[in-house]
Amino acid sequence: MKTFLAALLTLVSAPCMADVRDVQRAANEYYEQNARAILAEFGALLSLPNHADDRAGMERNLLALEQALAKRGLKSRRLEVPGAVPSLYAELPRVEGRPTVLWYAHYDGQPVGSSGWNTEPFQPMLAREGKLERLSAALPAMSGVPDDAWRIHARSASDDKGAIAAMLAALDALRAAKIPLSVNLKIFLEGEEETGSPNLPAIVRSHAELIAADLLLFADGPRHQSGRPQVVLGVRGSQGAELTLFGPSRALHSGHYGNWAPNPAARLADVLASVRAPDGRVKIEGYYDTFDRELAPRGVVPDEDLEKLLLQELGLGARENAQLALASAVTWPAINVVGLRSGDTGGSARNAIPVDAAASLDFRLVPRQTPASVREVFERHLRSLGYRVVGSREQAQTAPDRERVALVTWGRAGYSGARFTDDAPMVRSLIDLMRQVHGERLVVAPILGGSLPLSIFADNAPVSSVVVLPIANYDNNQHAPNENVTLGSLRYGIATFAAAFAALR
């Protein structure tokens, strides 16, 4: 214990003289010498189910993370408000005169769904040479440096436990090489990001001074679709909703009652067609009113060759909107249909008019577009179509005119998009640092198409600047079956976070 504490004190208090290339070299050497131990710890974390609604599972995740942080000398505490899955905060001893970095990741994951997985979602598997085998069984026989192209399959492998594993290994690498940190490091691990961060505003407000930082570094999201490393200056916001339309109080024979009884599945199709054009353009009046086109990133140069490769990889003949390249499309507000349910299909299909039909919708928001404005214009649009909007299934089912009722169940939370400039001193320092490592390969992206709660921190805590530093491979099946992360991404993350901790000025 005395040896460990001495190493820790050296790590946080020695003069900040590390060169980024020395840091990168040390991180890579540490990974190559300790890959089995790193992957074993990562696999143990991935084996813990982590949906926010599973409180017992989330508690097991918290205990594992507390132990992992304590092993690295970080003092942790739970940040809680009533009804919330706790966030976990940790820090290393502070040294005067250094900038403070708050490093963010989340430890919860998306639901696993009912099908599509080649393996059990929480049984980490190693994919190599076209074969899948249990990671726990593969590690004892592993020798030498594992291939960067190998992948680990499990829920949250890339989103976002891979980032956590890389951060922990980065601290280990720095300590092993006796390279001091150049920043005061704080860690924030959220437990409800995948459910919309419903309690994060209250947590951040309650502990604003504790989590104050010169730079908030979000470690989430994928690297650029070209495979190049990227630094991201903003994200779209998010709001989810479930729309349910109703038909007869019991399923009716489609021959005896077709063309007479209102069909909720057909009506839902009509409503969705009124909401969203085939090219993805939102047709709701007022939806773009709070979208400030002046804030849309300029100078986004489409990479047509890359887009052609992506279309080929995904088996698509054309993109949804021929006028918008991917880099531009993700800077616009959007409504996505992410799930549909009504009756049965295939061999289970019945010649019956269903009693209801539902769609899960995913609203992606840009800066100055709020969840409240989206909710208002969407419900107004439904009323303009002749529907009476209600908020509970009981109201719908007891209505004498069920066919004119639209049940809208909004997600537990939502947040706005956020975009930051690259002229903040710490952001500029981070970009310069990454350019020292990657040169012209580095992509500085104005906005990420996915959503992260950047605006919640920016609006509720004293953080001077915010940036996203993703490490996952772009083809990681994020939020989908067979989620994965390449071992090369883990190696990249270890070296990247080590650089941010030890060479950032």
GUDREN-970464 format. One record per residue (C-alpha): x, y, z; residue number from 0. Coordinates in nm, 2 decimals, always signed. Layout:
N
       u       v       w  pos
       X       Y       Z  NUM
...
END
This chain:
505
       u       v       w  pos
   +0.00   +0.00   +0.00    0
   +0.28   +0.24   +0.08    1
   +0.44   +0.18   -0.26    2
   +0.11   +0.24   -0.43    3
   +0.04   +0.57   -0.24    4
   +0.40   +0.69   -0.32    5
   +0.34   +0.62   -0.69    6
   +0.01   +0.80   -0.67    7
   +0.16   +1.11   -0.51    8
   +0.43   +1.11   -0.78    9
   +0.16   +1.09   -1.04   10
   -0.04   +1.39   -0.93   11
   +0.23   +1.62   -0.79   12
   +0.54   +1.58   -1.01   13
   +0.62   +1.87   -1.26   14
   +0.41   +1.86   -1.58   15
   +0.68   +1.80   -1.84   16
   +0.54   +1.50   -2.04   17
   +0.57   +1.51   -2.42   18
   +0.26   +1.37   -2.60   19
   +0.47   +1.13   -2.80   20
   +0.63   +0.99   -2.49   21
   +0.28   +0.95   -2.34   22
   +0.15   +0.77   -2.65   23
   +0.45   +0.54   -2.65   24
   +0.41   +0.45   -2.28   25
   +0.04   +0.39   -2.33   26
   +0.09   +0.16   -2.62   27
   +0.37   -0.03   -2.45   28
   +0.15   -0.07   -2.14   29
   -0.14   -0.21   -2.35   30
   +0.09   -0.45   -2.53   31
   +0.23   -0.58   -2.20   32
   -0.10   -0.60   -2.01   33
   -0.37   -0.66   -2.28   34
   -0.50   -0.98   -2.11   35
   -0.55   -0.81   -1.77   36
   -0.71   -0.51   -1.94   37
   -0.95   -0.73   -2.14   38
   -1.03   -0.94   -1.83   39
   -1.13   -0.64   -1.63   40
   -1.33   -0.50   -1.93   41
   -1.51   -0.84   -1.97   42
   -1.61   -0.85   -1.61   43
   -1.77   -0.51   -1.64   44
   -1.95   -0.61   -1.96   45
   -2.10   -0.91   -1.79   46
   -2.31   -0.69   -1.56   47
   -2.66   -0.61   -1.71   48
   -2.70   -0.23   -1.70   49
   -3.04   -0.10   -1.81   50
   -3.14   +0.18   -1.58   51
   -3.47   +0.02   -1.50   52
   -3.29   -0.28   -1.34   53
   -3.19   -0.12   -1.01   54
   -3.03   -0.44   -0.87   55
   -2.82   -0.47   -1.19   56
   -2.72   -0.10   -1.17   57
   -2.61   -0.14   -0.81   58
   -2.38   -0.42   -0.91   59
   -2.23   -0.19   -1.18   60
   -2.18   +0.08   -0.92   61
   -2.00   -0.15   -0.68   62
   -1.77   -0.27   -0.96   63
   -1.69   +0.08   -1.07   64
   -1.63   +0.20   -0.72   65
   -1.38   -0.08   -0.67   66
   -1.21   -0.01   -1.00   67
   -1.17   +0.37   -0.93   68
   -1.05   +0.30   -0.57   69
   -0.78   +0.07   -0.72   70
   -0.65   +0.37   -0.91   71
   -0.64   +0.59   -0.61   72
   -0.96   +0.79   -0.70   73
   -1.19   +0.88   -0.41   74
   -1.54   +0.83   -0.53   75
   -1.89   +0.93   -0.41   76
   -2.24   +0.87   -0.53   77
   -2.44   +1.17   -0.65   78
   -2.81   +1.11   -0.59   79
   -3.15   +1.27   -0.60   80
   -3.48   +1.09   -0.51   81
   -3.58   +0.84   -0.77   82
   -3.26   +0.85   -0.97   83
   -3.00   +0.59   -1.06   84
   -2.69   +0.74   -0.89   85
   -2.42   +0.91   -1.09   86
   -2.07   +0.82   -0.97   87
   -1.81   +1.10   -0.91   88
   -1.45   +1.06   -0.84   89
   -1.13   +1.27   -0.83   90
   -0.76   +1.26   -0.78   91
   -0.59   +1.49   -0.53   92
   -0.59   +1.85   -0.66   93
   -0.27   +2.04   -0.74   94
   -0.28   +2.42   -0.76   95
   -0.21   +2.58   -1.09   96
   -0.33   +2.31   -1.31   97
   -0.65   +2.32   -1.52   98
   -0.93   +2.09   -1.42   99
   -1.08   +1.83   -1.66  100
   -1.41   +1.66   -1.59  101
   -1.42   +1.33   -1.78  102
   -1.77   +1.20   -1.86  103
   -1.90   +0.86   -1.96  104
   -2.21   +0.66   -1.88  105
   -2.23   +0.31   -1.74  106
   -2.59   +0.23   -1.83  107
   -2.69   +0.07   -2.16  108
   -2.97   +0.03   -2.41  109
   -3.23   -0.25   -2.38  110
   -3.10   -0.56   -2.54  111
   -3.42   -0.64   -2.74  112
   -3.57   -0.98   -2.80  113
   -3.38   -1.10   -3.11  114
   -3.09   -1.04   -3.35  115
   -2.81   -1.13   -3.11  116
   -2.57   -1.40   -3.21  117
   -2.48   -1.45   -2.85  118
   -2.60   -1.36   -2.50  119
   -2.58   -0.98   -2.47  120
   -2.40   -0.99   -2.14  121
   -2.17   -1.28   -2.21  122
   -1.87   -1.10   -2.37  123
   -1.74   -1.27   -2.68  124
   -1.42   -1.23   -2.87  125
   -1.47   -1.22   -3.25  126
   -1.15   -1.32   -3.44  127
   -1.08   -1.49   -3.77  128
   -1.45   -1.53   -3.83  129
   -1.52   -1.71   -3.51  130
   -1.69   -1.61   -3.18  131
   -1.57   -1.75   -2.85  132
   -1.62   -1.65   -2.49  133
   -1.38   -1.39   -2.39  134
   -1.32   -1.55   -2.05  135
   -1.22   -1.88   -2.23  136
   -1.01   -1.71   -2.49  137
   -0.79   -1.50   -2.26  138
   -0.59   -1.77   -2.08  139
   -0.47   -1.91   -2.41  140
   -0.39   -1.57   -2.56  141
   -0.03   -1.49   -2.62  142
   +0.15   -1.19   -2.77  143
   -0.02   -0.87   -2.87  144
   -0.39   -0.93   -2.98  145
   -0.48   -0.81   -3.33  146
   -0.64   -0.46   -3.34  147
   -0.90   -0.60   -3.58  148
   -1.04   -0.84   -3.32  149
   -1.37   -0.74   -3.16  150
   -1.55   -0.78   -2.83  151
   -1.92   -0.83   -2.86  152
   -2.15   -0.74   -2.57  153
   -2.41   -0.47   -2.48  154
   -2.23   -0.15   -2.39  155
   -1.90   -0.27   -2.54  156
   -1.87   +0.05   -2.74  157
   -2.14   +0.26   -2.57  158
   -2.00   +0.34   -2.32  159
   -1.81   +0.08   -2.11  160
   -1.53   +0.07   -2.36  161
   -1.45   +0.43   -2.29  162
   -1.45   +0.35   -1.91  163
   -1.21   +0.06   -1.96  164
   -0.98   +0.27   -2.17  165
   -0.98   +0.55   -1.91  166
   -0.89   +0.31   -1.63  167
   -0.61   +0.16   -1.84  168
   -0.48   +0.50   -1.93  169
   -0.44   +0.59   -1.56  170
   -0.26   +0.25   -1.51  171
   -0.03   +0.32   -1.80  172
   +0.07   +0.66   -1.67  173
   +0.14   +0.53   -1.32  174
   +0.35   +0.24   -1.46  175
   +0.56   +0.48   -1.67  176
   +0.58   +0.73   -1.38  177
   +0.43   +1.00   -1.61  178
   +0.26   +1.28   -1.40  179
   -0.08   +1.42   -1.49  180
   -0.09   +1.77   -1.63  181
   -0.45   +1.83   -1.52  182
   -0.66   +1.80   -1.21  183
   -0.88   +1.50   -1.30  184
   -1.24   +1.45   -1.21  185
   -1.45   +1.16   -1.33  186
   -1.83   +1.16   -1.38  187
   -2.01   +0.84   -1.46  188
   -2.39   +0.87   -1.54  189
   -2.64   +0.59   -1.49  190
   -2.94   +0.71   -1.69  191
   -2.80   +0.85   -2.02  192
   -2.97   +0.59   -2.23  193
   -3.31   +0.67   -2.08  194
   -3.28   +1.04   -2.16  195
   -3.09   +1.16   -1.85  196
   -3.42   +1.25   -1.66  197
   -3.25   +1.32   -1.33  198
   -2.92   +1.46   -1.45  199
   -3.03   +1.83   -1.44  200
   -3.11   +1.79   -1.07  201
   -2.79   +1.60   -1.00  202
   -2.58   +1.86   -1.18  203
   -2.75   +2.16   -1.01  204
   -2.71   +2.00   -0.67  205
   -2.34   +1.93   -0.71  206
   -2.25   +2.22   -0.95  207
   -1.95   +2.34   -0.75  208
   -1.81   +1.99   -0.70  209
   -1.81   +1.91   -1.07  210
   -1.68   +2.26   -1.18  211
   -1.42   +2.23   -1.45  212
   -1.22   +2.42   -1.71  213
   -1.30   +2.14   -1.96  214
   -1.58   +1.89   -1.97  215
   -1.45   +1.60   -2.18  216
   -1.73   +1.37   -2.31  217
   -1.60   +1.02   -2.39  218
   -1.88   +0.89   -2.59  219
   -1.98   +0.83   -2.95  220
   -1.79   +0.68   -3.25  221
   -1.49   +0.80   -3.44  222
   -1.55   +0.94   -3.79  223
   -1.70   +0.71   -4.05  224
   -1.37   +0.72   -4.24  225
   -1.21   +0.56   -3.94  226
   -1.02   +0.88   -3.87  227
   -0.99   +1.02   -3.51  228
   -1.22   +1.31   -3.44  229
   -1.29   +1.59   -3.19  230
   -1.65   +1.70   -3.18  231
   -1.78   +2.04   -3.08  232
   -2.15   +1.97   -3.04  233
   -2.44   +1.73   -3.05  234
   -2.80   +1.71   -3.13  235
   -3.05   +1.69   -2.85  236
   -3.31   +1.42   -2.79  237
   -3.67   +1.36   -2.71  238
   -3.86   +1.04   -2.74  239
   -4.23   +0.97   -2.77  240
   -4.48   +0.68   -2.82  241
   -4.78   +0.75   -3.05  242
   -5.07   +0.51   -3.02  243
   -5.39   +0.52   -3.23  244
   -5.70   +0.31   -3.17  245
   -5.95   +0.11   -3.36  246
   -6.24   -0.11   -3.24  247
   -6.26   -0.22   -2.88  248
   -6.20   -0.58   -3.00  249
   -6.02   -0.72   -3.31  250
   -6.27   -0.76   -3.60  251
   -6.28   -0.99   -3.90  252
   -6.13   -0.79   -4.18  253
   -6.38   -0.93   -4.43  254
   -6.69   -0.87   -4.23  255
   -6.58   -0.52   -4.11  256
   -6.31   -0.40   -4.35  257
   -6.39   -0.06   -4.51  258
   -6.63   +0.00   -4.23  259
   -6.44   -0.01   -3.90  260
   -6.15   +0.24   -3.88  261
   -5.82   +0.06   -3.91  262
   -5.56   +0.20   -3.66  263
   -5.26   +0.06   -3.85  264
   -5.37   +0.23   -4.18  265
   -5.44   +0.55   -3.99  266
   -5.10   +0.54   -3.82  267
   -4.94   +0.51   -4.16  268
   -5.13   +0.82   -4.28  269
   -5.03   +1.02   -3.97  270
   -4.66   +0.92   -4.01  271
   -4.67   +1.02   -4.38  272
   -4.81   +1.36   -4.27  273
   -4.52   +1.40   -4.02  274
   -4.23   +1.31   -4.23  275
   -4.16   +1.33   -4.60  276
   -3.98   +1.04   -4.79  277
   -3.66   +1.25   -4.80  278
   -3.67   +1.29   -4.42  279
   -3.79   +1.65   -4.42  280
   -4.03   +1.72   -4.13  281
   -4.37   +1.83   -4.26  282
   -4.51   +1.96   -3.92  283
   -4.59   +2.33   -3.94  284
   -4.36   +2.52   -3.70  285
   -4.11   +2.24   -3.65  286
   -3.83   +2.44   -3.79  287
   -3.93   +2.77   -3.64  288
   -3.68   +2.75   -3.35  289
   -3.41   +2.61   -3.58  290
   -3.16   +2.89   -3.63  291
   -3.01   +2.82   -3.97  292
   -2.73   +3.06   -3.89  293
   -2.61   +2.82   -3.62  294
   -2.59   +2.53   -3.87  295
   -2.22   +2.45   -3.92  296
   -2.07   +2.60   -4.22  297
   -1.79   +2.48   -4.44  298
   -1.90   +2.11   -4.40  299
   -1.74   +1.95   -4.70  300
   -1.92   +1.63   -4.81  301
   -1.69   +1.34   -4.88  302
   -1.87   +1.18   -5.17  303
   -1.62   +0.89   -5.20  304
   -1.68   +0.80   -4.83  305
   -2.05   +0.82   -4.88  306
   -2.04   +0.58   -5.17  307
   -1.84   +0.34   -4.96  308
   -2.09   +0.36   -4.68  309
   -2.39   +0.31   -4.91  310
   -2.22   +0.00   -5.05  311
   -2.13   -0.13   -4.70  312
   -2.49   -0.09   -4.59  313
   -2.65   -0.23   -4.90  314
   -2.82   +0.10   -4.99  315
   -2.86   +0.24   -5.34  316
   -2.91   +0.60   -5.24  317
   -2.92   +0.82   -4.93  318
   -3.25   +0.95   -4.80  319
   -3.20   +1.31   -4.90  320
   -3.01   +1.35   -5.22  321
   -2.93   +1.71   -5.13  322
   -2.79   +1.65   -4.79  323
   -2.46   +1.46   -4.74  324
   -2.41   +1.28   -4.41  325
   -2.20   +1.56   -4.26  326
   -2.48   +1.81   -4.33  327
   -2.78   +1.59   -4.26  328
   -2.69   +1.54   -3.89  329
   -2.69   +1.92   -3.84  330
   -3.06   +1.94   -3.91  331
   -3.36   +1.86   -3.68  332
   -3.51   +1.52   -3.75  333
   -3.79   +1.28   -3.66  334
   -3.71   +0.91   -3.69  335
   -3.95   +0.62   -3.67  336
   -3.76   +0.37   -3.46  337
   -4.03   +0.11   -3.40  338
   -4.38   +0.01   -3.52  339
   -4.64   -0.23   -3.37  340
   -4.98   -0.34   -3.48  341
   -5.13   -0.69   -3.52  342
   -4.91   -0.97   -3.64  343
   -4.72   -1.04   -3.96  344
   -4.59   -1.34   -4.15  345
   -4.71   -1.68   -4.04  346
   -4.88   -1.52   -3.74  347
   -5.08   -1.27   -3.94  348
   -5.46   -1.28   -3.89  349
   -5.73   -1.14   -4.12  350
   -5.84   -0.90   -3.84  351
   -5.86   -0.52   -3.79  352
   -5.63   -0.46   -3.49  353
   -5.75   -0.27   -3.18  354
   -5.45   -0.03   -3.19  355
   -5.13   +0.07   -3.36  356
   -4.82   +0.23   -3.21  357
   -4.50   +0.40   -3.33  358
   -4.19   +0.49   -3.13  359
   -4.05   +0.82   -3.24  360
   -3.71   +0.97   -3.19  361
   -3.69   +1.35   -3.22  362
   -3.34   +1.49   -3.28  363
   -3.30   +1.85   -3.17  364
   -3.05   +2.11   -3.27  365
   -2.94   +2.42   -3.08  366
   -3.22   +2.66   -2.99  367
   -3.48   +2.39   -3.04  368
   -3.62   +2.27   -2.71  369
   -3.81   +1.96   -2.61  370
   -4.10   +2.18   -2.51  371
   -4.12   +2.34   -2.85  372
   -4.12   +1.99   -3.02  373
   -4.39   +1.86   -2.79  374
   -4.61   +2.16   -2.86  375
   -4.59   +2.15   -3.24  376
   -4.63   +1.77   -3.26  377
   -4.94   +1.77   -3.05  378
   -5.08   +2.07   -3.24  379
   -5.02   +1.88   -3.56  380
   -5.22   +1.58   -3.44  381
   -5.51   +1.80   -3.34  382
   -5.50   +1.96   -3.68  383
   -5.56   +1.61   -3.82  384
   -5.87   +1.58   -3.61  385
   -5.73   +1.37   -3.32  386
   -5.79   +1.44   -2.96  387
   -5.46   +1.41   -2.78  388
   -5.46   +1.23   -2.44  389
   -5.19   +1.13   -2.21  390
   -5.31   +0.80   -2.06  391
   -5.43   +0.47   -2.21  392
   -5.74   +0.47   -1.97  393
   -5.86   +0.80   -2.13  394
   -5.83   +0.65   -2.48  395
   -5.99   +0.32   -2.40  396
   -6.29   +0.47   -2.23  397
   -6.36   +0.73   -2.50  398
   -6.68   +0.68   -2.70  399
   -6.49   +0.78   -3.02  400
   -6.17   +0.58   -2.98  401
   -6.08   +0.62   -3.35  402
   -6.03   +1.00   -3.30  403
   -5.80   +0.96   -2.99  404
   -5.42   +0.99   -3.01  405
   -5.23   +0.87   -2.71  406
   -4.89   +1.05   -2.68  407
   -4.66   +0.93   -2.42  408
   -4.35   +1.15   -2.40  409
   -4.01   +1.01   -2.28  410
   -3.92   +1.08   -1.93  411
   -3.69   +1.36   -2.03  412
   -3.54   +1.54   -2.32  413
   -3.27   +1.80   -2.37  414
   -3.17   +2.05   -2.63  415
   -2.88   +2.02   -2.88  416
   -2.56   +2.21   -2.80  417
   -2.28   +2.35   -3.01  418
   -1.95   +2.51   -2.89  419
   -1.68   +2.70   -3.07  420
   -1.32   +2.60   -3.09  421
   -1.18   +2.92   -2.96  422
   -1.20   +2.84   -2.59  423
   -0.85   +2.80   -2.46  424
   -0.89   +2.44   -2.33  425
   -1.07   +2.33   -2.65  426
   -0.80   +2.48   -2.86  427
   -0.53   +2.31   -2.65  428
   -0.70   +1.97   -2.69  429
   -0.74   +2.01   -3.07  430
   -0.37   +2.12   -3.09  431
   -0.27   +1.82   -2.88  432
   -0.47   +1.57   -3.10  433
   -0.31   +1.73   -3.41  434
   +0.03   +1.67   -3.27  435
   -0.06   +1.30   -3.26  436
   -0.27   +1.26   -3.57  437
   -0.17   +1.54   -3.80  438
   -0.41   +1.61   -4.09  439
   -0.59   +1.28   -4.02  440
   -0.78   +1.45   -3.73  441
   -1.14   +1.55   -3.81  442
   -1.27   +1.85   -3.61  443
   -1.65   +1.80   -3.65  444
   -1.89   +2.08   -3.57  445
   -2.16   +1.84   -3.44  446
   -2.23   +1.47   -3.38  447
   -2.55   +1.33   -3.51  448
   -2.62   +1.14   -3.19  449
   -2.73   +1.29   -2.86  450
   -2.55   +1.36   -2.54  451
   -2.65   +1.57   -2.24  452
   -2.39   +1.84   -2.31  453
   -2.65   +2.12   -2.27  454
   -2.75   +1.99   -1.92  455
   -2.39   +2.05   -1.79  456
   -2.35   +2.37   -1.98  457
   -2.67   +2.52   -1.84  458
   -2.64   +2.40   -1.48  459
   -2.27   +2.38   -1.38  460
   -1.97   +2.61   -1.40  461
   -1.78   +2.43   -1.69  462
   -1.58   +2.67   -1.90  463
   -1.58   +2.46   -2.22  464
   -1.71   +2.13   -2.35  465
   -1.58   +1.89   -2.62  466
   -1.65   +1.53   -2.73  467
   -1.36   +1.29   -2.78  468
   -1.50   +0.96   -2.91  469
   -1.29   +0.64   -2.93  470
   -1.53   +0.37   -3.06  471
   -1.51   +0.22   -3.42  472
   -1.79   +0.37   -3.63  473
   -1.93   +0.02   -3.72  474
   -1.99   -0.08   -3.36  475
   -2.37   -0.17   -3.39  476
   -2.44   +0.09   -3.12  477
   -2.79   +0.05   -2.97  478
   -2.84   -0.26   -3.18  479
   -2.78   -0.64   -3.16  480
   -2.42   -0.76   -3.16  481
   -2.28   -0.43   -3.03  482
   -1.90   -0.45   -3.04  483
   -1.58   -0.26   -3.01  484
   -1.25   -0.34   -3.18  485
   -0.94   -0.40   -2.97  486
   -0.78   -0.13   -3.18  487
   -1.04   +0.12   -3.05  488
   -0.95   +0.02   -2.70  489
   -0.58   +0.07   -2.77  490
   -0.66   +0.41   -2.93  491
   -0.87   +0.51   -2.63  492
   -0.60   +0.43   -2.38  493
   -0.34   +0.64   -2.57  494
   -0.59   +0.92   -2.63  495
   -0.71   +0.96   -2.28  496
   -0.35   +0.92   -2.14  497
   -0.25   +1.21   -2.37  498
   -0.54   +1.42   -2.25  499
   -0.46   +1.35   -1.88  500
   -0.08   +1.40   -1.90  501
   +0.00   +1.63   -2.19  502
   -0.29   +1.88   -2.20  503
   -0.19   +2.23   -2.08  504
END
